[in-house]
Amino acid sequence: MISPTVVTSFAYDEAVIHVEIYSPEEIIDQPGTPYGVSVKRPPLLVLHGNAGSIHEFDQQIEYFSKQRTVIAIDSRGQGKSTVNPELEITYEIMADDVLEIMNRLGVPEVHLLGFSDGAITSLLFAKNNPFRVKTLTAIGANIDPKGLTTQAREDIKEEIKRLKKERKQEELKAQGILESSEYDVELSEHEFGLEPEEVLLELLMAHPHIKLSALSEIHCPTLIITGEHDMIKPEHTKQIVSQIEHAEHKVIQGADHFVLAGYSHKVNEMVEELITANEKDLKPIELSLSENLTTEIATEADLEEVKQVYNDMIDSLETSTNYAGWKRGVYPAVEIAEKGVKDGDLFVVRQKSDGKAVASFILRYDLPFYFSAAGWENIEQEAVLMIHTLIVSPKAKSSGIGRHVLAFMEDYARKNPQTKAIRFNTSPQNVPANYLYIRSGFIRYYAFLQPYRGLDIPDWTNPYEKRIR
């Protein structure tokens, strides 16, 4: 088994979640690939089964980490992860853990691979966070306990009973009442609280309860894998597949539920085929000013048009995928533009063809103190150019406005001899923005905590830098 690039853990919700990162040899923990995570290809994130650990995916980790980052998580209360004793373990909570880990690692989107309990968690995550998942592979998933075969349910009940009986035998031996574990003991129905392994088995019996219709909220290409002799009822799997728009179902002949144990090569082939068909490498962009756009410092005469750009953007976000998480009346507020005009650092972008304002942004030298958490070099504030509140009108006829703004910013910085670096931040949730910055040669640093009050956006933000001098 290969060694991880990085081993880390994150304290979250009174639990500590253990995470291992596996990347190609040339990728290490440094600026551009913090935690050893490269996002030039979306990482593969793997979620193990009930009472399991990261090592269920040893064969997948070794295979896929030669070509991309693999993020492996020990689910809470399992493997090396701890659990909040006051909080019941649920699939919903484990799906929230995945989102938290992605945000703390600064990862915009992933290919998701889950087995059994991990497959259930994967379905929930893809449903709740559709634009954070590039592809989804769910092995042996059910959305209701009734999806388990009768034999599987009986086997789980017997295993819980066996574990409880063994525990009672050990307790009686410790008290000197019972000399050997070979003797049978009576076990009342409600005797003893549940130990961790028993809690996890009870989870299989009582959960999940995902509405079948809710699966229609999964929009990524999806592969459902089952074994020929799986503990999931075939008709239950067919129901799941029927509700996901871009889903297909593959059965591994001769396999039972635990397909990773003896059929890893087939799983690898299936997952690789899905990923390859739905992924393109991020190609570098050479920034240049657009011949179709002009950029000027905004004046009071521009304010009404800039405000309209703000409103048009919010209107669009309310009816489409809101990557930015912005919300009307919260952010961006028109007062930002008004202050920008007053301070002389608000810029407006216009189309040459008709003179219409299509974008605005703020440039200033004001690096906030909390940006030091990014882990970059300490540079005096007056030498760091920051961009704020970049807003592009969805009605713009011109394309490449974002690239034009980045080129203008870089040109502006190079003309000022005091400028040493350009820095800014964006949410890990803003998938298109993260990819634009990476393709444009900006270096991603360590995500840090920056709560956005009132916005549907993660509390963690991705910092970016381009050195000028």
For each residue, the residues with C-beta under 8 A, 3 or more apart:
1: 55 58 61 62
2: 22 61 62 65
3:
4: 7 20 21 22 72
5: 21 22 23 27 28 29 36 69
6: 20 21 29 35 36 37
7: 4 18 19 20 21
8: 19 20 21 35
9: 16 17 18 19 80 81
10: 16 17 19 100 101 104
11: 15 16 17
12: 15 16 17 97 100
13: 84 87 93 96 97 100
14: 84 86 87
15: 11 12 76 77 81 82 83 84 87 97
16: 9 10 11 12 81 82
17: 9 10 11 12 73 74 76 81 97 100 101
18: 7 9 54 73 74 79 80 81
19: 7 8 9 10 71 72 73 74 101 105
20: 4 6 7 8 54 71 72
21: 4 5 6 7 8 35 36 37 69 70 71 72
22: 2 4 5 61 65 69 70 72
23: 5 27 28 33 36 37 38 65 68 69 70
24: 27 38 65 66 67 68 69
25:
26:
27: 5 23 24 33 36 37 38 69
28: 5 23 33 36
29: 5 6 33 34 35 36
30: 33 34
31: 34 375 376 443 444 445 465
32: 443 444
33: 23 27 28 29 30 36 37 38 444
34: 29 30 31 37 105 106 375 444 445 446 447
35: 6 8 21 29 105 446
36: 5 6 21 23 27 28 29 33 69
37: 6 21 23 27 33 34 43 69 71 105 106 107
38: 23 24 27 33 41 43 68 69
39: 42 43 69 106 107 108 434 438 444
40: 281 282 438
41: 38 67 68 69 279 281 282
42: 39 68 107 108 109 110 111 134 279
43: 37 38 39 68 69 70 71 107 110 111
44: 60 64 68 69 70 71 110 111 112 113 271 275
45: 70 71 72 73 98 102 107 110 111 112 113
46: 54 57 60 61 70 71 72 73 113 114 115 118
47: 73 75 94 98 112 113 114 115 117 118 119 121 122
48: 52 53 54 56 57 74 75 78 79 115 116 117 118
49: 52 56 115 116 117 118 119 140
50: 78 116 117 200 201 203 204
51: 78 197 200 201
52: 48 49 55 56 78 79 115 116 117 118
53: 48 56 74 78 79 80
54: 18 20 46 48 57 61 72 73 74 79
55: 1 52 58 79
56: 48 49 52 53 115 260
57: 46 48 54 60 61 72 113 115 260
58: 1 55 61 62
59: 62 63 260 264 265 267 268
60: 44 46 57 63 64 70 113 260 264 267 268 271
61: 1 2 22 46 54 57 58 64 65 70 72
62: 1 2 58 59 65 66
63: 59 60 66 264 268
64: 44 60 61 67 68 70 268 271 272
65: 2 22 23 24 61 62 68 69 70
66: 24 62 63
67: 24 41 64
68: 23 24 38 41 42 43 44 64 65
69: 5 21 22 23 24 27 36 37 38 39 41 43 44 65
70: 21 22 23 43 44 45 46 60 61 64 65
71: 19 20 21 37 43 44 45 46 101 102 105 107 110
72: 4 19 20 21 22 45 46 54 57 61
73: 17 18 19 45 46 47 54 81 97 98 101
74: 17 18 19 48 53 54 78 79 80 81
75: 47 48 78 79 81 94 97 117 118 121
76: 15 17 81 82 83 84 89 93 94 97
77: 15 81 82 83 89 196 199 200
78: 48 50 51 52 53 74 75 81 200
79: 18 48 52 53 54 55 74 75
80: 9 18 53 74
81: 9 15 16 17 18 73 74 75 76 77 78
82: 15 16 76 77
83: 15 76 77 87 89 196
84: 13 14 15 76 87
85:
86: 14
87: 13 14 15 83 84 93
88: 93
89: 76 77 83 93 94 199 200 203
90: 93 94 203 207
91: 94 95 117 120 121 124 203 207 208
92: 95 96 124
93: 13 76 87 88 89 90 96 97
94: 47 75 76 89 90 91 97 98 117 121
95: 91 92 98 99 121 124 125 128
96: 13 92 93 99 100
97: 12 13 15 17 73 75 76 93 94 100 101
98: 45 47 73 94 95 101 102 121 125
99: 95 96 102 103 125 128 129 132 458
100: 10 12 13 17 96 97 103 104
101: 10 17 19 71 73 97 98 104 105
102: 45 71 98 99 105 107 110 132 428
103: 99 100 106 107 428 429 447 458 459 460
104: 10 100 101 447 460
105: 19 34 35 37 71 101 102 447
106: 34 37 39 103 428 444 446 447 460 462
107: 37 39 42 43 45 71 102 103 110 428
108: 39 42 132 428 429 430 431 434 435
109: 42 131 132 133 134 431
110: 42 43 44 45 71 102 107 132 133 134
111: 42 43 44 45 133 134 135 136 137 271 274 275 279
112: 44 45 47 122 125 126 133 135 136 137
113: 44 45 46 47 57 60 118 122 137 139 271
114: 46 47 117 118 119 120 121 122 123 136 137 138 139 141
115: 46 47 48 49 52 56 57 118 119 139 140 259 260
116: 48 49 50 52 119 120 139 140 141 257
117: 47 48 49 50 52 75 91 94 114 120 121 200 203 204
118: 46 47 48 49 52 75 113 114 115 121 122
119: 47 49 114 115 116 122 123 138 139 140 141
120: 91 114 116 117 123 124 138 141 142 143 208 210
121: 47 75 91 94 95 98 114 117 118 124 125
122: 47 112 113 114 118 119 125 126 136 137 138 141
123: 114 119 120 126 127 136 138 141 143 210 215 218 240
124: 91 92 95 120 121 127 128 208 210
125: 95 98 99 112 121 122 128 129 132 133
126: 112 122 123 129 130 133 136 218 220 222
127: 123 124 130 210 214 215 217 218
128: 95 99 124 125 217
129: 99 125 126 132 133
130: 126 127 133 217 218 219 220
131: 109 321 323 431
132: 99 102 108 109 110 125 129 429 431
133: 109 110 111 112 125 126 129 130 136 220
134: 42 109 110 111 220 275 278 279
135: 111 112 220 221 222 223 274 275 278 279
136: 111 112 114 122 123 126 133 218 220 221 222 223
137: 111 112 113 114 122 222 223 225 270 271 274
138: 114 119 120 122 123 141 222 223 224 225
139: 113 114 115 116 119 225 226 259 260 267
140: 49 115 116 119 225 226 227 230 231 232 257 259
141: 114 116 119 120 122 123 138 224 232 237 240
142: 120 145 147 148 208 232 236 240
143: 120 123 147 208 209 210 211 212 215 236 240
144: 147 208 209 210 236
145: 142 148 153 204 205 206 207 208
146: 236
147: 142 143 144 232 233 236 237
148: 142 145 152 153 156 204 231 232 233
149: 152 153 231 232 233
150: 153 154
151: 154 155 231
152: 148 149 155 156 231 257
153: 145 148 149 150 156 157 205
154: 150 151 157 158
155: 151 152 158 159
156: 148 152 153 159 160 201 204 205
157: 153 154 160 161 205
158: 154 155 161 162
159: 155 156 162 163 201
160: 156 157 163 164 198 201 202 205
161: 157 158 164 165 187
162: 158 159 165 166
163: 159 160 166 167 195 197 198 201
164: 160 161 167 168 187 191 192 198
165: 161 162 168 169 184 185 187
166: 162 163 169 170 181
167: 163 164 170 171 192 195
168: 164 165 171 172 185 187 191 192
169: 165 166 172 173 178 181 183 185
170: 166 167 173 174 181
171: 167 168 174 175
172: 168 169 175 177 178 185
173: 169 170 176 177 178 179 180 181
174: 170 171
175: 171 172 178
176: 173
177: 172 173
178: 169 172 173 175 181 183 185
179: 173 183
180: 173 183
181: 166 169 170 173 178
182:
183: 169 178 179 180
184: 165
185: 165 168 169 172 178
186:
187: 161 164 165 168 191
188: 191
189:
190:
191: 164 168 187 188
192: 164 167 168 195
193:
194: 198 199 202
195: 163 167 192 198 199
196: 77 83 199 200
197: 51 163 200 201
198: 160 163 164 194 195 201 202
199: 77 89 194 195 196 202 203
200: 50 51 77 78 89 117 196 197 203 204
201: 50 51 156 159 160 163 197 198 204 205
202: 160 194 198 199 205 206
203: 50 89 90 91 117 199 200 206 207
204: 50 117 145 148 156 200 201 207
205: 145 153 156 157 160 201 202
206: 145 202 203
207: 90 91 145 203 204
208: 91 120 124 142 143 144 145
209: 143 144
210: 120 123 124 127 143 144 214 215
211: 143 214 215
212: 143 215 239 240 243
213: 216 243
214: 127 210 211 217
215: 123 127 143 210 211 212 218 240 243 244
216: 213 243 244 245
217: 127 128 130 214
218: 123 126 127 130 136 215 222 244 245 247
219: 130 245 246
220: 126 130 133 134 135 136 246 278
221: 135 136 246 274 277 278
222: 126 135 136 137 138 218 244 246 247 248
223: 135 136 137 138 247 248 249 250 270 271 274
224: 138 141 237 240 241 244 247 248 249 250
225: 137 138 139 140 249 250 251 252 259 267 270
226: 139 140 230 232 234 237 249 250 251 252 257 259
227: 140 230 251 252 254 255 256 257 258 259 263
228: 251 252 253 254 255 256
229: 254 255 256 257
230: 140 226 227 234 237 255 256 257
231: 140 148 149 151 152 256 257
232: 140 141 142 147 148 149 226 236 237 257
233: 147 148 149 236 237
234: 226 230 237 238
235: 238 239
236: 142 143 144 146 147 232 233 239 240
237: 141 147 224 226 230 232 233 234 240 241 249
238: 234 235 241 242 249
239: 212 235 236 242 243
240: 123 141 142 143 212 215 224 236 237 243 244 247
241: 224 237 238 244 247 248 249
242: 238 239
243: 212 213 215 216 239 240 247
244: 215 216 218 222 224 240 241 247
245: 216 218 219
246: 219 220 221 222
247: 218 222 223 224 240 241 243 244
248: 222 223 224 241
249: 223 224 225 226 237 238 241
250: 223 224 225 226 270
251: 225 226 227 228
252: 225 226 227 228 255 259 263 266 267
253: 228
254: 227 228 229 263
255: 227 228 229 230 252 258 259 262 263
256: 227 228 229 230 231 259
257: 116 140 152 226 227 229 230 231 232
258: 227 255 261 262
259: 115 139 140 225 226 227 252 255 256 262 263 266 267
260: 56 57 59 60 115 139 263 264 267
261: 258 264
262: 255 258 259
263: 227 252 254 255 259 260 266 267
264: 59 60 63 260 261 267 268
265: 59 268 269
266: 252 259 263 269 270
267: 59 60 139 225 252 259 260 263 264 270 271
268: 59 60 63 64 264 265 271 272
269: 265 266 272 273
270: 137 223 225 250 266 267 273 274
271: 44 60 64 111 113 137 223 267 268 274 275
272: 64 268 269 275 276
273: 269 270 276 277
274: 111 135 137 221 223 270 271 277 278
275: 44 111 134 135 271 272 278 279
276: 272 273 279
277: 221 273 274
278: 134 135 220 221 274 275
279: 41 42 111 134 135 275 276
280:
281: 40 41
282: 40 41 435 438 439
283: 439
284: 439 440 441
285: 403 436 439 440 441
286:
287: 403 406 407 410 440 441
288: 403 407
289: 293 295 404 407 408 411
290: 293 398 400 401 403 404
291: 352
292: 351 352 353 398
293: 289 290 349 350 351 352 358 398 401 404
294: 349 350 352
295: 289 347 348 349 350 404 405 408
296: 347 348 350
297: 344 345 346 347 348
298: 302 303 306 337 340 341 346 347 348 360
299: 302 341
300: 303 341
301:
302: 298 299 305 306 341 348 357
303: 298 300 306 307 337 338 341
304: 307 308
305: 302 308 309 348 356 357
306: 298 302 303 309 310 337 346 348 357 360
307: 303 304 310 311 334 337
308: 304 305 311 312 357 393
309: 305 306 312 313 357 358 359 360 391 392 393
310: 306 307 313 314 332 334 337 360 391
311: 307 308 314 315
312: 308 309 315 316 393 394 395
313: 309 310 316 317 326 332 391 392 393 394
314: 310 311 317 318 326 327 328
315: 311 312 318 319 394
316: 312 313 319 320 394
317: 313 314 320 322 324 326
318: 314 315 322 328
319: 315 316
320: 316 317
321: 131
322: 317 318 325 326 456
323: 131 427 429 430 431 432 433
324: 317 427 430 433 457
325: 322 427 429 430 452 455 456 457
326: 313 314 317 322 330 331 332 455
327: 314 330 331 454 455 456
328: 314 318
329: 333
330: 326 327 333 454 455
331: 326 327 452 454 455
332: 310 313 326 336 337 389 391
333: 329 330 336
334: 307 310 337 338
335: 338 339
336: 332 333 339 340 362 388 389
337: 298 303 306 307 310 332 334 340 341 346 360 389
338: 303 334 335 341 342
339: 335 336 342 343
340: 298 336 337 343 345 346 360 362 389
341: 298 299 300 302 303 337 338 344 346
342: 338 339
343: 339 340 346 364
344: 297 341
345: 297 340 362 363 364
346: 297 298 306 337 340 341 343 360 361 362
347: 295 296 297 298 360 361 362 363 408
348: 295 296 297 298 302 305 306 357 359 360
349: 293 294 295 357 358 359 360 361 401 404 405
350: 293 294 295 296 355 356 357 358
351: 292 293 354 355 356 358 396 397 398
352: 291 292 293 294 355
353: 292 397 398
354: 351
355: 350 351 352
356: 305 350 351
357: 302 305 306 308 309 348 349 350 360 393
358: 293 309 349 350 351 392 393 395 396 397 398 401
359: 309 348 349 390 391 392 393 396 401 405
360: 298 306 309 310 337 340 346 347 348 349 357 389 390 391
361: 346 347 349 387 388 389 390 391 405 409
362: 336 340 345 346 347 387 388 389
363: 345 347 385 386 387 388 409 412
364: 343 345 385 386 388
365: 381 382 383 384 385 386 419
366: 381 386
367: 371 379 381 384 386 423
368: 371
369: 372
370: 373 448 450
371: 367 368 374 423 425 448 463
372: 369 378
373: 370 446 448 449
374: 371 445 446 448 463 465
375: 31 34 445 446
376: 31 423 445 463 465
377:
378: 372
379: 367 383 384 420 421
380: 383 384
381: 365 366 367 384
382: 365 418
383: 365 379 380 418 419 420 421
384: 365 367 379 380 381 419 420 421 422 423
385: 363 364 365 409 412 413 416 419 421 422 423 468
386: 363 364 365 366 367 422 423 424
387: 361 362 363 390 405 409 422 424
388: 336 361 362 363 364 424
389: 332 336 337 340 360 361 362
390: 359 360 361 387 402 405
391: 309 310 313 332 359 360 361
392: 309 313 358 359 396 401 402 405
393: 308 309 312 313 357 358 359 396
394: 312 313 315 316
395: 312 358
396: 351 358 359 392 393 401
397: 351 353 358
398: 290 292 293 351 353 358 401
399:
400: 290 403 404
401: 290 293 349 358 359 392 396 398 404 405
402: 390 392 405 406 433 436
403: 285 287 288 290 400 406 407 436 440
404: 289 290 293 295 349 400 401 407 408
405: 295 349 359 361 387 390 392 401 402 408 409
406: 287 402 403 409 410 436 437 440
407: 287 288 289 403 404 410 411
408: 289 295 347 404 405 411 412
409: 361 363 385 387 405 406 412 413 422
410: 287 406 407 413 414 422 466 468
411: 289 407 408 414 415
412: 363 385 408 409 415 416
413: 385 409 410 416 419 422 468
414: 410 411 419 468
415: 411 412
416: 385 412 413 419
417:
418: 382 383
419: 365 383 384 385 413 414 416 422 468 469
420: 379 383 384 467 468 469
421: 379 383 384 385 465 466 467 468
422: 384 385 386 387 409 410 413 419 442 465 466 468
423: 367 371 376 384 385 386 463 464 465
424: 386 387 388 463 464
425: 371 450 461 462 463 464
426: 430 433 434 437 461 462 464
427: 323 324 325 430 433 452 457 458 460 461 462
428: 102 103 106 107 108 434 447 458 460 461 462
429: 103 108 132 323 325 457 458
430: 108 323 324 325 426 427 433 434
431: 108 109 131 132 323 434 435
432: 323 435 436
433: 323 324 402 426 427 430 436 437
434: 39 108 426 428 430 431 437 438 444 462
435: 108 282 431 432 438 439
436: 285 402 403 406 432 433 439 440
437: 406 426 433 434 440 442 444 464
438: 39 40 282 434 435 442 444
439: 282 283 284 285 435 436
440: 284 285 287 403 406 436 437
441: 284 285 287 466
442: 422 437 438 464 465 466
443: 31 32 464 465 466
444: 31 32 33 34 39 106 434 437 438 462 463 464
445: 31 34 374 375 376 462 463 464 465
446: 34 35 106 373 374 375 463
447: 34 103 104 105 106 428 460 461 462 463
448: 370 371 373 374 460 461 463
449: 373 459 460 461
450: 370 425 459 460 461
451: 459
452: 325 331 427 455 457 458 459
453:
454: 327 330 331
455: 325 326 327 330 331 452
456: 322 325 327
457: 324 325 427 429 452
458: 99 103 427 428 429 452 461
459: 103 449 450 451 452
460: 103 104 106 427 428 447 448 449 450
461: 425 426 427 428 447 448 449 450 458
462: 106 425 426 427 428 434 444 445 447
463: 371 374 376 423 424 425 444 445 446 447 448
464: 423 424 425 426 437 442 443 444 445
465: 31 374 376 421 422 423 442 443 445
466: 410 421 422 441 442 443
467: 420 421
468: 385 410 413 414 419 420 421 422
469: 419 420
